[in-house]
C-alpha cells in the first residue's frame, strides 16, 4: 500500500500498453452504454439517480484523494495541482451539474467535459503505470468526467441547443483569457496549455507556434463544439422527436 500511494514509482506509464488499452476500453464501453440506455435514463428515474450519485461520489473522491496525495508528500503547488485545466474545471462543473441539475451547469459540462476528457484518456499526461495511485486516480476521474457529462447531456437533451454552443464557447474564451493573461504569468503555470504544449504527444503538436498556436486553439475549440452539437442533435434530439412522432 505504501508503494502504491508513494510519491514516486518504478513503473513508468507506456502509451497504448495493455493497462492503457484496458482502461480505454472500459471508458468507451461506458460511454456506449450511456448512449444505448439514453431512453431508459429519461423514464427510469431510479437508474438515473443511481448513476447520478455514483458518478458524483467518484468525482468528489477522485479530486479530494489526488489533492491529499500531493499535499501528503509535500509537493503540492498551485501552479501544478489546482483544478484549472479544462478537465479539472469539467470535473467541478459536472459535480455541480449532477448535484443541482441546472441547465447552465449541464451545458457547460457537456461542451467542455466530453471531448477533453476523452482526449486526456487517449493521450494521458501521467507518469506511472497501474502499480501506482496516480494512474488510477487519473483514469478513474477522467472516465467519470466523460460519463457524467454525457449522462447529463443525454438525460436533459433539451438543454443542449445551438445557442448554448456559442454562449459556452464565449465563456470558455473569457476563462482562457483569464488563465492565459493573469494566472499562468503570475503563477508560472501552464493551465489550458496556453504557456506551452503538453509534454506528451497530443493533437496540439500540430497547432503551430506563436500566435498561430492560439488561433488554432480557438478555431479547434469552436469546431469541436459545433461537431459535438451536430452529432448530439442528429443521434439524440432528432431521433427522439422521430420516435415521439411515430407513436
Backbone as a ProteinNet text record, in pm:
[ID]
protein_1_A
[PRIMARY]
XXXXXXXXXXXXXXXXXXXXXXXXXXXXXXXXXXXXXXXXXXXXXXXXXXXXXXXXXXXXXXXXXXXXXXXXXXXXXXXXXXXXXXXXXXXXXXXXXXXXXXXXXXXXXXXXXXXXXXXXXXXXXXXXXXXXXXXXXXXXXXXXXXXXXXXXXXXXXXXXXXXXXXXXXXXXXXXXXXXXXXXXXXXXXXXXXXXXXXXXXXXXXXXXXXXXXXXXXXXXXXXXXXXXXXXXXXXXXXXXXXXXXXX
[TERTIARY]
82.6	0	85.9	196.9	284.7	347.5	386.2	444.9	342	218.1	111.1	78.2	81.9	46.5	170.1	285.9	410	419.5	521.7	539.9	588	660.2	717.8	690.1	717.7	700.6	811.5	846.5	947.7	886.3	755.5	684.9	631.2	703.8	660.2	541.8	461	346.4	393.2	332.1	360.6	231.6	237.5	120.4	75.4	-55.1	-117.8	-59.7	-13	24.7	-102.3	-86.8	-203.4	-291.2	-231.1	-309	-381.9	-316.6	-379.3	-498.1	-481.9	-590.2	-708.3	-680.8	-789.2	-874.5	-810.3	-887.8	-957.4	-894.5	-960	-1085.7	-1075.2	-1190.2	-1304.6	-1272.9	-1376.4	-1444.3	-1363.9	-1418.8	-1513.9	-1472.8	-1554.8	-1677.3	-1664.4	-1781.3	-1884.9	-1838.8	-1930.5	-2001.7	-1928.2	-1989.9	-2094.2	-2062.1	-2156.5	-2281.5	-2264.9	-2379.9	-2471.2	-2413.3	-2494.8	-2577.1	-2514.9	-2587.7	-2699.2	-2669.4	-2769	-2883	-2852.4	-2953.3	-3023.1	-2998.3	-3049.1	-3200.5	-3275.6	-3421.7	-3465.7	-3399	-3432.1	-3395.9	-3287.4	-3246.2	-3350.7	-3420.6	-3521.6	-3647.4	-3677	-3802.5	-3779	-3658.7	-3627.4	-3552.2	-3626.6	-3565.5	-3467.1	-3496.3	-3410.2	-3272.3	-3267.6	-3140.4	-3059.9	-3126.5	-3055.7	-3003.7	-3084.7	-3042.6	-2925	-2927.2	-2816	-2686.1	-2691.5	-2573.2	-2531.3	-2627.8	-2600.9	-2517.2	-2562.3	-2492.4	-2363.4	-2358.5	-2234.4	-2124.6	-2156.8	-2057	-2017.5	-2112.3	-2080.4	-1981.8	-2004.1	-1914.3	-1775.5	-1770.2	-1641.3	-1562	-1627.9	-1559.4	-1509	-1590.4	-1551	-1433.8	-1443.4	-1335.9	-1207.4	-1218.4	-1100.1	-1026.6	-1100.4	-1036.4	-976	-1050.1	-1000.6	-879	-884.7	-773.2	-647.7	-666.3	-549.9	-484.6	-566.3	-511.7	-443.3	-503.9	-443.5	-310.8	-304.5	-179.3	-67.8	-97.4	4.6	45.8	-52.3	-22.5	55.2	16	78.7	225.1	264.2	403.7	481.8	415.4	484.2	521.7	459.8	495	374.7	266.6	151.4	189.5	146.9	166.7	47.8	15.3	-96.6	-70.7	53.6	86.2	72	63.5	57.4	-67	-125.1	-226.7	-364.5	-380.5	-514.1	-597.6	-725.6	-809.5	-852.2	-753.1	-779.8	-763.7	-710.6	-714.8	-860.8	-885.5	-1022.9	-1090.3	-1018	-1077.6	-1103.4	-1015	-1037.8	-1161.4	-1178	-1297.6	-1421.5	-1410.4	-1523.3	-1562.6	-1464.2	-1494.4	-1577.9	-1541.3	-1615.9	-1755.2	-1764.8	-1896.8	-1986.8	-1927.3	-2007.3	-2062.5	-1980.7	-2029.5	-2144.4	-2129.7	-2237.7	-2360.1	-2337.3	-2448.5	-2522.6	-2448	-2511	-2586.7	-2535	-2597	-2721.8	-2714.9	-2824.2	-2917	-2864.2	-2938.9	-2985.7	-2913	-2947	-2895.6	-2973.9	-2935.8	-2798.5	-2763.3	-2635	-2519.2	-2521.1	-2411.3	-2410.9	-2527.8	-2536	-2473.6	-2504.2	-2448.4	-2296.6	-2247.8	-2103.3	-2032.6	-2084.1	-2022.3	-2023.1	-2134.9	-2147.3	-2042.6	-2022.3	-1933	-1785.5	-1753.2	-1610.8	-1561.8	-1653.7	-1611.9	-1590.8	-1667.7	-1664.7	-1538.6	-1519.7	-1403.5	-1270.5	-1255.9	-1128	-1093.8	-1194.8	-1168.8	-1130.3	-1197.6	-1163.5	-1022.5	-989.4	-854.8	-749.7	-780.1	-686.7	-670.7	-776.6	-767.9	-682.6	-695.6	-621	-473.8	-446.8	-308.9	-284.2	-277	-270	-134.7	-141	-18.5	-0.9	30.1	51.2	180.1	263.8	396.8	403.7	302.3	316.4	209.7	243.2	153	59.4	-14.5	-122.8	-75.6	54.5	104.9	102.8	66.1	70.5	-65.3	-90.6	-215.7	-245.9	-145.9	-170.1	-230.5	-193.5	-253.8	-403.8	-442.3	-583.6	-665.2	-613.8	-692.5	-708.6	-606.8	-616.9	-724.6	-716.2	-809.2	-949.9	-961.5	-1095.3	-1162.8	-1090.2	-1150.3	-1188.2	-1099.5	-1130.2	-1238.9	-1242.8	-1353.6	-1484.9	-1484.9	-1606.5	-1649.9	-1554.7	-1589.1	-1664.6	-1609.3	-1674.5	-1810.6	-1822.4	-1951.1	-2052.8	-2011.3	-2104.3	-2154.5	-2064	-2103.7	-2196.3	-2167.7	-2256.3	-2390.8	-2388.6	-2512.4	-2603.8	-2547.9	-2628.1	-2683.7	-2602.3	-2647.3	-2759.3	-2745.5	-2847.8	-2974.9	-2963.1	-3082.2	-3161	-3089.5	-3155	-3120.2	-3154.2	-3110.8	-3170.8	-3284.6	-3346.5	-3266.4	-3175.5	-3093.3	-2980.9	-2949.2	-2839.6	-2897	-2867.8	-2918.8	-2808.1	-2837.3	-2735.7	-2692.6	-2784.8	-2748.1	-2644.3	-2657.9	-2563.1	-2423.5	-2414.1	-2282.9	-2201.9	-2262.5	-2189	-2177.4	-2275.9	-2266.2	-2157.5	-2148.8	-2044.4	-1908	-1903.9	-1776.8	-1725.8	-1815.1	-1774.7	-1724.3	-1791.1	-1747.9	-1610.4	-1586.6	-1455.7	-1345.9	-1374.5	-1275.2	-1242	-1341.8	-1318.4	-1232.1	-1264.1	-1185.7	-1041.7	-1025.2	-891.6	-810	-874.1	-804.6	-761.8	-848.2	-815.5	-695.2	-696.1	-585.5	-458.4	-470.9	-353.8	-286.1	-365.3	-307.4	-282.4	-345	-331	-272.3	-340.5	-299.9	-165.3	-150	-24.6	96.9	92.5	210.4	243.4	141.3	166.2	216.1	162.2	193	297.8	340	435.7	378.3	246.8	176.8	155.1	94.8	66.9	-75.5	-169.2	-307.8	-365.2	-447.3	-505.7	-398.3	-275.6	-161.8	-146.7	-166.4	-153.5	-10.7	68.9	208.3	295.5	266	337	253.7	288.9	215.6	242.2	155.7	178	310.4	363.7	491.4	477	354.5	329.1	273.5	279.3	226.9	76.3	30.8	-111.5	-141.6	-270	-305.2	-256	-227.7	-179.8	-43.6	27.3	157.4	145.6	26.1	5.4	-52.2	-59.1	-124.3	-29.4	94.4	188.6	248.9	313.6	381.9	334	368	336.2	187.5	150.6	11	-77	-19.3	-98.3	-142.2	-62.2	-99.7	-230.3	-242.1	-362.3	-481.8	-455.5	-563.7	-619.3	-530	-575	-646.2	-602.8	-672.5	-816.6	-834.4	-968.3	-1056	-999.8	-1076.7	-1111.1	-1015.7	-1040.6	-1148.9	-1147.6	-1249.6	-1387.8	-1399.3	-1528.2	-1574.4	-1482	-1517.3	-1564.2	-1495.6	-1535.3	-1673.4	-1700.3	-1831.8	-1940.9	-1916.5	-2016.9	-2035.1	-1924.6	-1933.2	-2003.9	-1970.3	-2034.2	-2184.2	-2221.6	-2364.4	-2435.5	-2375	-2438.7	-2456	-2351.9	-2364	-2475	-2476.8	-2578	-2717.5	-2729.5	-2859.2	-2912.5	-2823.8	-2868	-2902.9	-2817.9	-2835.4	-2923.5	-2937.7	-3016.4	-3146.8	-3135.7	-3255.9	-3346.4	-3288.3	-3370.3	-3437.2	-3364.3	-3421.7	-3524	-3506	-3606	-3737.7	-3729.2	-3851.8	-3916.7	-3834.3	-3889.6	-3964	-3909.8	-3977.6	-4109.4	-4108.6	-4231.1	-4337.9	-4296.3	-4392.6	-4450.3	-4372.1	-4420.1	-4518	-4528.4	-4618.6	-4762.2
-120.9	0	125.7	122.4	238.6	264.7	159	175.6	228.4	178.4	220.2	368.3	419	557.7	645.7	594.5	667	786.8	868.5	986.6	950.5	841	800.9	652.9	609.6	469.5	427	300	244.8	188.6	207.2	153.2	267.5	308.2	421.5	383.5	481.7	461.1	450.6	359.4	344.4	362.8	451.4	480.6	355.8	327.6	213.6	78.7	75.2	-52.6	-130.5	-251.2	-333.9	-266.4	-211.7	-146.2	-23.6	50.2	167.6	126.2	23.9	-22.8	-76.2	-137.5	-189.1	-74.4	28.2	139.1	218.7	228.5	293.5	217	85.4	2.6	20.6	23.6	43.6	178.7	281.8	416.7	422.7	367	374.9	283.8	170.3	84.7	156.9	226.4	303.2	413.4	484	588.1	529.3	415.7	348.7	305.5	253.4	210.2	327.2	442.7	560.1	601.1	597.4	631.5	531.1	401.8	298.3	301	346.7	349.7	485	572.8	709.2	716.4	627.4	629.6	584.5	482.6	435.1	537.2	611.8	712.3	821.1	849.3	954.3	914.3	786.1	740.8	662.2	609.4	529.1	615.2	679.9	771.7	700.2	576.1	502.8	478.7	440.3	417.9	546.6	656.1	783.7	827.6	818.1	861.5	777.7	648.5	562.3	606	628.5	673.2	814	898.1	1037.2	1044.6	976.7	986.5	906.6	797	720.6	802.7	867	948.1	1069.7	1129	1243.2	1201.1	1086.1	1037	1007.6	945.8	912.9	1040.1	1139.4	1265.1	1334.1	1336.2	1402.7	1331	1199.7	1122.7	1131.7	1129.6	1138.8	1269.8	1379.7	1510.9	1527.2	1488.8	1503.8	1414.2	1290	1198.3	1242.7	1297.4	1346.6	1464	1558.2	1672.3	1626.7	1529.9	1477.5	1409.7	1332.9	1266.9	1368.9	1476.6	1579.1	1651	1683.5	1753.5	1663.2	1536.6	1445.3	1419.1	1434.5	1413.8	1544.7	1654.1	1781.8	1850.5	1812.8	1882.7	1948.2	1969	2038.5	2182.4	2230.9	2371	2417.1	2544.2	2598.8	2590.1	2604	2606.8	2470.3	2361.7	2228.5	2148.8	2176.2	2086.7	2149.2	2275.9	2335.9	2283.1	2258.6	2204.4	2311.8	2367.2	2476.1	2435.7	2316.7	2264.3	2239.6	2223.3	2207.5	2086.7	1977	1858.9	1881.8	1956.2	1988.1	2073.2	2172.6	2257	2174.1	2084.9	1999.8	1907.7	1860.7	1777.3	1854.4	1980.3	2063.1	2096.4	2135.1	2170.1	2047.5	1930.6	1808.2	1774.6	1794	1770.2	1864	1991.9	2088.2	2051.7	2012.1	1973.3	1851.6	1750.6	1631.6	1663.9	1758.1	1793.5	1878.7	1977.9	2074.9	2046.3	1980.4	1954	2083.2	2191	2318.6	2322	2378.4	2377.4	2436.9	2547	2610.7	2515.7	2447.5	2357.6	2234.7	2192.2	2080.7	2119.2	2239.2	2287.3	2301.1	2363.6	2381.7	2246.3	2155.6	2023.7	1947.5	1953.3	1880.4	1925.1	2054.3	2104	2100.6	2121	2124.6	1994	1898.7	1780	1655.3	1635.7	1506.1	1489.5	1574.4	1560.8	1580.4	1684.2	1698	1576.9	1519.9	1402.4	1282.5	1264.1	1153.4	1172.1	1295.3	1322.9	1295	1332.9	1306.6	1157.3	1080.6	935.6	871.5	922.5	865.5	905.6	1030.9	1079.9	1131.9	1042.6	1085.3	1145.8	1246.1	1305.8	1256.9	1129.4	1067	985.9	991	929.7	781.8	727.9	594.4	498.7	369	264.1	223.6	114.3	76.9	40.8	21.8	-10.5	110	226.3	347.9	416.4	480.5	552.7	653.4	726	834	782.7	663.7	602.9	587.4	531.8	502.9	628.7	725.5	846.2	924.1	921.4	991.3	928.8	797.7	733.1	720.9	697.2	692	827.4	933.8	1066.6	1109.4	1090.2	1134.3	1049.2	921	837.4	885.9	914.7	962.6	1098.4	1184.5	1314.7	1293.7	1210.8	1188.7	1123.9	1027.4	961.6	1058.7	1136.6	1228.7	1335.6	1391.7	1498.2	1444.3	1323.9	1263.7	1226	1173.5	1138.4	1258.9	1371.2	1493.4	1538.3	1528.5	1573.7	1490.6	1357.1	1271.7	1265.5	1286.8	1283.1	1412.9	1524.5	1655.6	1717.5	1644.6	1682	1814.5	1854.5	1980.1	2102.9	2085.6	2199.4	2227.2	2128.1	2144	2195.5	2320.9	2382.4	2463.6	2515.7	2589.1	2715.9	2775.8	2895.3	2862.3	2745.6	2707.1	2684.6	2646.6	2628.6	2757.2	2867.9	2994.8	3061.9	3042.9	3102.9	3035.6	2903.4	2833.6	2856.7	2867.4	2897.4	3034.9	3133.7	3267.7	3264.6	3188.7	3175.4	3109.8	3012	2946.3	3044	3129.9	3229.5	3325.4	3366.5	3455.8	3385.3	3259.2	3182.6	3164.4	3134.2	3116.5	3244.8	3359.9	3488.4	3513	3479.1	3495.2	3408.4	3283.5	3193.4	3235.7	3270.4	3299.5	3430.8	3532	3664.8	3695	3619.5	3650.6	3534	3419.2	3308.5	3250	3212.2	3149.1	3239.4	3366.4	3452	3474.6	3489.8	3517.8	3395.3	3278.9	3157.1	3069.3	3105.4	3022.2	2886.9	2883.3	2757.9	2743.7	2630.6	2604.3	2551.3	2611.6	2567.5	2595.8	2502	2502.5	2489.1	2462.6	2450.1	2575.9	2690.4	2818	2871.5	2825	2868.2	2784.2	2655.5	2565.4	2440.1	2362	2239.1	2133.8	2031.9	1924.7	1854	1794.7	1723.6	1591.3	1537	1412.7	1443.6	1345.5	1363.9	1388.8	1486.7	1520.4	1593.6	1608.7	1684.3	1828.5	1881.7	2020	2036.8	1927.7	1935.1	1986	1977.2	2018	2159.4	2231	2362	2477.4	2447.5	2552.7	2620.7	2734.5	2809.9	2953.8	3021.7	3163.8	3190.7	3297.4	3339.6	3235.9	3160.6	3058.8	2946.9	2921.2	2819.5	2858.5	2985.4	3031.5	3044.2	3089.2	3096.8	2957	2861.4	2724.5	2663.5	2697.1	2651.3	2701.6	2830.5	2890.4	2828.8	2812.7	2754.6	2608.7	2533.8	2392.2	2376.8	2463.5	2456.2	2483.2	2584.9	2615.7	2502	2446.8	2335.7	2214.3	2183.7	2071.2	2093.7	2216.1	2248.1	2223.8	2272.3	2258.4	2112.1	2039.8	1897.9	1819.3	1847.7	1777.7	1805	1930.8	1964	1894.7	1895.4	1833.6	1682.8	1618.3	1475	1450.9	1529.8	1515.4	1542.7	1647.4	1683.9	1571.3	1508.7	1404.8	1275.5	1230.7	1098.7	1099.8	1213.2	1217.5	1293.8	1421.7	1505.2	1471.3	1459.9	1434.7	1298.4	1198.2	1063.9	1052.7	1129	1129.8	1187.8	1296.3	1356	1260.5	1192	1098.9	984.7	934.6	827.8	875.4	999.4	1054	1076.1	1119.9	1144.8	1015	906.3	779.2	707.1	756.3	690.9	729.8
0	0	0	78.4	84.2	-52	-121.1	-254.4	-352.6	-344.1	-433.6	-416.5	-294.3	-265.2	-246.4	-282.5	-262.2	-355.9	-334.5	-417.9	-557.4	-570.1	-698.3	-722.5	-844.3	-879.7	-975	-968.9	-1059.1	-1186.5	-1202.8	-1318.2	-1404.4	-1507.2	-1590.5	-1679.3	-1709.6	-1797.8	-1942.6	-2017.9	-2159.9	-2239.3	-2337.3	-2419.3	-2495.5	-2487.9	-2555.6	-2511.8	-2388.5	-2328.5	-2295.4	-2246.3	-2214.8	-2110.4	-2005	-1899.9	-1954.3	-2043.4	-2103.3	-2189.7	-2269.3	-2356.6	-2275.8	-2162	-2077.4	-2023.9	-1967.9	-1911.8	-2022.3	-2140.1	-2253	-2294.2	-2298.2	-2335.6	-2237.1	-2109	-2007.1	-2025.4	-2050.6	-2068.2	-2187.7	-2300.9	-2422.2	-2414.4	-2348.4	-2328.1	-2242.1	-2139.8	-2055.6	-2131.9	-2217	-2299.7	-2393	-2452.4	-2542.3	-2466.6	-2346.1	-2265.6	-2231.8	-2200.8	-2169.6	-2290.5	-2409.3	-2531.7	-2557.3	-2541.4	-2568	-2465.7	-2345	-2238.9	-2227.8	-2324.4	-2313.8	-2296.3	-2362.2	-2348.8	-2209.9	-2156.9	-2023.1	-1916.8	-1940.2	-1842.5	-1829.4	-1940.9	-1937.6	-1864.7	-1858.3	-1796.9	-1668.3	-1652.5	-1534.5	-1434	-1346.3	-1250.8	-1158.9	-1125	-1033.3	-1093.4	-1220.9	-1288.6	-1297.4	-1336.8	-1346.8	-1211	-1106.1	-973.8	-924.1	-953.7	-912.2	-980.5	-1111.5	-1184.2	-1141.6	-1119	-1080.6	-953.3	-849	-720.3	-719.9	-795.9	-806	-871.9	-984.5	-1054.6	-973	-903.7	-817.3	-709.2	-648.2	-543.7	-599.4	-718.5	-779.3	-810.2	-867.2	-899.6	-773.5	-670.5	-546.1	-480.5	-467.9	-404.5	-486.5	-617.8	-703.8	-682.6	-683.7	-667.6	-528.6	-426.8	-289.5	-265.5	-312.2	-289.2	-364.1	-485	-559.5	-488.4	-439.3	-366.7	-238.5	-169.8	-46.2	-75.1	-185	-222.5	-243.6	-315.2	-341.5	-213.5	-129.9	-4.8	90.5	100.3	196.4	165.2	39.3	2.4	-7.4	24.1	35.7	-92.8	-204.1	-328.7	-396.5	-321.9	-379.8	-411.1	-525.3	-562	-645	-632.8	-709	-858.1	-898.2	-1041.1	-1108	-1028.1	-1088.1	-1048.4	-933	-879.6	-862.5	-888.6	-881.9	-1000	-980.4	-1088.9	-1189.3	-1259.1	-1352.5	-1498.5	-1524.2	-1660.6	-1698.7	-1827.3	-1873.7	-1808.7	-1793.6	-1730.9	-1582.6	-1517	-1376.6	-1358.6	-1446.1	-1441.8	-1473.2	-1574.4	-1611	-1496.5	-1420.3	-1304.4	-1203.4	-1178.4	-1083.4	-1136.1	-1263.7	-1318	-1328.1	-1356.2	-1360.7	-1222.6	-1119.8	-983.8	-950.3	-987	-962	-1045	-1171.4	-1257.3	-1204.8	-1158	-1101.8	-973.7	-899	-771.6	-789.7	-881.3	-895.4	-1012.4	-1118.1	-1242	-1309.1	-1288.6	-1351.2	-1495.5	-1588.8	-1731.6	-1759.9	-1693	-1721.1	-1695.8	-1581.9	-1547.6	-1636.6	-1681.7	-1775.1	-1908.4	-1957.3	-2083.3	-2075.8	-1970	-1954.3	-1950.5	-1869.6	-1855	-1986.9	-2057.9	-2184.1	-2285.4	-2298.5	-2403.5	-2365.2	-2238.6	-2201.8	-2141.6	-2116.6	-2044.5	-2126.3	-2231.8	-2300.6	-2385.4	-2485.6	-2573.5	-2501.5	-2415.3	-2343.7	-2257.3	-2189.7	-2106.2	-2191.4	-2305.2	-2394.7	-2450.7	-2489.7	-2540.2	-2433.5	-2308.5	-2199.2	-2175.9	-2192	-2176.1	-2285.8	-2407.7	-2521.2	-2515.5	-2478.2	-2469.1	-2328.1	-2230.2	-2089.2	-2052.7	-1967.5	-1914.8	-1770.6	-1760.2	-1629.7	-1635.5	-1533.2	-1544.7	-1509.6	-1437.3	-1380.6	-1431.1	-1426.2	-1471.1	-1356.6	-1378.1	-1287.6	-1146.6	-1126.2	-993.1	-900	-951.7	-869.7	-863.7	-751.5	-727.7	-836.7	-885.7	-980.6	-1110.9	-1152.9	-1271.1	-1251.3	-1138.3	-1113.7	-1094.8	-1020.8	-998.2	-1128.3	-1214.6	-1342.6	-1429.8	-1449.4	-1541.7	-1484.2	-1355.4	-1294.7	-1303.2	-1270.6	-1273.3	-1414.3	-1510.2	-1646.1	-1710.9	-1676.8	-1723.6	-1664.6	-1535.1	-1468.9	-1524	-1560.1	-1619.5	-1750.6	-1838.9	-1968.6	-1950.7	-1859.9	-1835.6	-1777	-1678.8	-1612.5	-1708.3	-1787.5	-1880.7	-1989.3	-2037.9	-2138.1	-2075.8	-1955.4	-1885.8	-1871.1	-1828.9	-1814.3	-1948.1	-2054.3	-2185	-2242	-2236.5	-2298.2	-2214.8	-2084.4	-1999.3	-2008.6	-2015.8	-2025.4	-2160.8	-2267.3	-2402.1	-2448.9	-2393.5	-2436.4	-2393.7	-2297.8	-2255.8	-2354.3	-2440.7	-2536.4	-2667.7	-2701.1	-2822.8	-2888.3	-3007.1	-3082.1	-3010	-2936	-2859.1	-2752.6	-2691.1	-2586.7	-2643.6	-2770.3	-2834	-2824	-2864.1	-2869.7	-2733.7	-2647.4	-2513.9	-2431.2	-2436.3	-2361.4	-2425	-2558.9	-2625.6	-2584.8	-2579.3	-2536.1	-2392.2	-2307.4	-2168.4	-2160.7	-2246.2	-2249.7	-2291.3	-2388.5	-2430.8	-2317.7	-2242.6	-2127.6	-2024.1	-1997.3	-1899.7	-1948.6	-2077.8	-2133.6	-2124.4	-2149.2	-2137.6	-1993.4	-1898.4	-1756.2	-1718.8	-1765.4	-1734.7	-1807	-1935.4	-2016.9	-1983.7	-1948.6	-1924.4	-1777.3	-1686.8	-1545	-1465.3	-1467.1	-1379.3	-1420.3	-1546.1	-1589.3	-1570.8	-1613.6	-1592.9	-1445.8	-1361.1	-1219	-1144.1	-1179.2	-1103.7	-1171.4	-1292.9	-1364.3	-1401.7	-1425.2	-1456.1	-1606.7	-1643.8	-1785	-1800.4	-1729.4	-1737.5	-1876.1	-1921.9	-2056.2	-2164.6	-2124.2	-2216.2	-2301.3	-2235.3	-2305	-2301.6	-2205.4	-2199.6	-2292.1	-2300.9	-2391	-2411.6	-2512.3	-2541.5	-2433.8	-2425.4	-2327.2	-2351.1	-2244.2	-2255.4	-2328.8	-2331.6	-2403.9	-2542.4	-2631.4	-2766.7	-2762.8	-2839.8	-2843.7	-2974	-3009.9	-3130.9	-3127.6	-3008.9	-3000	-3065.3	-3087	-3153.5	-3297.1	-3354.7	-3493.6	-3505.2	-3394.3	-3394.3	-3422.5	-3451.9	-3487.7	-3366.7	-3391.6	-3285.7	-3284.6	-3176.3	-3165.3	-3170.2	-3240.8	-3244.8	-3314	-3408.2	-3477.9	-3384.2	-3283	-3184.5	-3116.4	-3078.1	-3007.5	-3102.6	-3224.7	-3322.7	-3350.3	-3369.5	-3396.3	-3276.5	-3155.8	-3036.2	-3035.2	-3064.2	-3064.3	-3172.5	-3292.4	-3402.4	-3375.6	-3320	-3290.8	-3184.9	-3084.4	-2979.5	-3037.2	-3121.3	-3183.1	-3272.9	-3350.7	-3439.7	-3358.7	-3249.6	-3165.7	-3104	-3060.1	-3004.4	-3108.6	-3230.9	-3337.1	-3377.5	-3393.9	-3430.4	-3321.8	-3197.8	-3087	-3084.4	-3108.8	-3110.2	-3226.8	-3345.1	-3461.3	-3442.2	-3387.3	-3359.2	-3257.5	-3152.8	-3049.1	-3104.7	-3186.1	-3243.3	-3332.2	-3408.5	-3501.6	-3429.5	-3341.7	-3281.2	-3156.6	-3092.6	-2968.6	-2987.4	-3018.5	-3021.2	-3139.8	-3260.5	-3379.2	-3372	-3333.2	-3326.1	-3213.4	-3107.5	-3001.3	-3052.4	-3129.5	-3186.3	-3285.8	-3366.2	-3464.4	-3396	-3285.9	-3213.1	-3152.7	-3101.2	-3044	-3150.3	-3270.1	-3378.3	-3434.5	-3422.9	-3476.2	-3383.7	-3260.5	-3164.5	-3189.1
[MASK]
+++++++++++++++++++++++++++++++++++++++++++++++++++++++++++++++++++++++++++++++++++++++++++++++++++++++++++++++++++++++++++++++++++++++++++++++++++++++++++++++++++++++++++++++++++++++++++++++++++++++++++++++++++++++++++++++++++++++++++++++++++++++

